[in-house]
Every structure is written in C-alpha cells, then in structure tokens.
C-alpha cells in the first residue's frame, strides 16, 4: 500500500534507473480516476512528448503525468506541447487526491492501537490520551482517532508518514552502529534512488551555501559531531527512533564534493526503506523551503 504513497511527491519514486517498476503503472491507474471517463495518468503519459528532458520540476514525463492528475503541475509547464495540445489535455484531466483516502485508511488502523503500549517503543510521549511526537524539530500530536495536529502548516505527506510510523510500532533498541542506506534491509535495491533523491540534493545545497545550510540544520535540531572523517558532520533525529548522521565533504583539487547520510542499524525496524527515503526527502524539502525564505 505504501508504494503508492511514495509515488506521490512529484518525482516518481518507484523507478529503478530509467526503468519504471510494473507496480508503478498499477498504482497510478488506481489513484488517478480509472473508474471515470477522465484520462488517467498512464493515458496522459502516452499523450505527452515523452522526451524525459528534465526541464520540468518532475524531470521525467511519467511523474509529470501523475503530478498533473493530482493537481501539482500545470500542462503548460511542458514546453514541448503546442497551445492546442495544452488546451485539449486540460479538458480531459480530472484532479484526484489519493492521499486523503490513504490517510483515512491509516486512521482506521490507528484506532485499534493502544497508545499507552506503543508510546515507549516509538519514543513518543502521552498527553491527554494523545501521542506527542518530535519530527525534524517540530512537535506533532496524534489523538486516538489518528487525527494529526501541529502548530503551523501540516502537509498530507507528513500525516501519512507519522501514521505509518505509529502503525509500524517498531520495537527495537538503537543498534549503536551507523551505516549507509544500502546496509538496511532491502536498502541495496533502493540505494540509487536514495542517492539521487536525497543525498544529491543535499550535496547541491551544501555546495551553494555551506554556512546557510549549517544554520538551517541547527534550527532543525541538528548537532555538530566531531567523530567522523570530515569537519562537517551533524547528528539529527528525524523521528524519535530514527536518528541520522549527515556528512559533507567539500570539493578539493582531487575529489568532488560529497554527502553521505548514515542511519542507525535499527532504523529499518521502525520504517521500511521506501518510507525512510520519503522521510529524508521531507528533510530536503524543509531545507529548501527554509533557504528560499531566507533568500527573500
């Protein structure tokens, strides 16, 4: 079920290299109005130029088609479509939001969970029969019905992520060993996606403004570490039981710049690797938003 979730954020997550996993096509049909006469994402994809030019935010035509169906992109953003094609496609697109349906299903599952039992295992606190969770420097509350609240803006992807974290209810002690994403259970299969969608965007942001990145990380609760082979290392808890180490090496005369995100060896007991990718993507998104506000 959560494979669908990870297709959701406008860059198309179920991708191995340049080949789309067959499950991706089943998912996009299921969430894009296949039961209606409106064009679904796969049909829309076939009407696009399919150049995978990288000029739009989604970079590839398949995720662009899905973003169009979800209302997260406009047909006119494709520079290879004629004005006539744009007008024709607009008439056939019906926006859907599968995320709210997924949230409702997760909330139904949450109703069967005893918060007092699960709270100690997932690093949450109990307050007035609600769970209190820290995520990337922010506090969130979840009541017995699965309703998630916080101060400030709350996106559907954050709700889904927190509901999934509580539903998984991982029970494990910190492994005490840091390792790369590929060392986690099933991590090798998704390692290239993690590097592309998480580590590379972080590296680019570090390259463009190291001091600004340091400030944003510190405001998000990250702490400097001096026990790794780089002067730029931070420890950060993305979720109570999912800490990460972010390492950055600046470019020099011999080597290009590099970012490596390390996980505690028990991380995959609390979220599957696809969820972990999306969690770190959330961090990337938050940093990008903070840097954008700073630049204004």
Buried (B, 14 or more C-beta within 10 A) or exposed (E): EBBBBBBBBBBBBBBEEEEBBEEBBEBBBBBBBBEEEBBBBBBBBEBBEBEBEEEBEBBBBBBBBBBBBBEBBEBEBBEEBEEEBBEEBEEBBEEBBBBEEBBEEBBEEBEEBEBEEBBEBBBBBEEEEBBBBBBBBBEBBBBEEBBBEBEEEBEBBBBBBBBBBBBBBBEBEEBEEBBBBBBBEEBEEBBEBBBBBBBBBBBEBBBEBBEBBBBBBBEBBBEEBEEBEBEBBBBBBBBBBBBBBBBBBBEEEEEEBBBBBBBBBBBBBBBBBBBBBBBBBBBBBBBBEBBEEEEE
